[in-house]
Amino acid sequence: MPSTLGSAYTMQSLDHFDPASLGATLADVEQDSPELADAKQKREFNKLQKRLRREVGNAIIDYQMINEGDRVMVCLSGGKL
């Protein structure tokens, strides 16, 4: 049974992804202010995370990787600092 979420999403190809399209480089921003550079870097990282989550979600829907009744195992790691 297809997911009802599939109709709300469209898949975008990452083949044409250009990192320069994310805006000014960190070096450009650092010239103005280190605080702005840090904020810019965090914002760009958050935008990348959001895009990756969206693209993975779209792929799961488009390729029917998870169907109704499937069991999904989720693993989390605290990582190392």
C-alpha positions in Angstrom: 0.0 0.0 0.0 1.7 3.3 -1.1 2.2 6.0 1.5 -0.1 9.0 1.5 2.9 11.2 2.1 4.2 10.5 -1.4 1.8 12.8 -3.1 3.1 15.8 -1.1 6.8 15.4 -2.1 8.8 15.7 -5.3 12.3 14.3 -5.7 15.1 16.6 -6.7 18.3 15.3 -8.3 21.6 15.9 -6.4 23.5 15.3 -9.7 23.6 19.1 -10.3 24.3 20.1 -6.7 26.8 23.0 -6.5 28.2 23.8 -3.1 28.9 27.3 -4.2 25.1 27.8 -4.5 24.9 27.8 -0.7 26.1 31.4 -0.6 29.3 33.3 0.3 32.3 31.3 1.5 33.2 31.3 5.1 36.4 33.3 4.3 34.2 36.1 2.8 32.2 36.3 6.0 35.2 36.1 8.4 36.5 39.3 7.0 33.5 41.2 8.4 33.2 39.5 11.8 34.1 36.2 13.5 30.7 36.1 15.2 29.0 36.5 11.8 31.2 33.8 10.4 30.2 31.4 13.1 26.5 32.2 12.7 26.8 31.8 8.9 28.5 28.4 9.3 25.9 27.1 11.7 23.0 28.4 9.5 24.5 26.7 6.4 25.1 23.5 8.3 21.5 23.5 9.4 20.3 24.1 5.9 22.4 21.2 4.6 21.0 18.9 7.4 17.4 19.9 6.5 18.0 19.3 2.8 19.6 15.9 3.4 16.7 14.8 5.6 14.2 15.9 3.0 16.0 14.1 0.2 16.3 10.9 2.2 12.6 11.1 3.1 11.7 11.6 -0.6 13.8 8.6 -1.6 12.1 6.4 1.0 8.7 7.4 -0.4 9.6 7.3 -4.1 11.4 3.9 -3.9 8.9 2.5 -1.4 11.8 1.5 1.0 9.4 1.4 4.0 5.9 0.1 3.6 2.9 -0.3 5.9 3.5 -3.0 8.4 7.3 -2.9 8.1 9.4 -3.0 11.2 12.1 -0.3 11.4 15.1 -0.4 13.7 16.5 2.9 14.8 20.0 3.0 16.3 21.4 6.0 18.1 24.9 6.7 19.2 26.1 9.4 21.6 29.2 9.9 19.6 32.5 11.0 21.1 33.6 14.5 21.9 
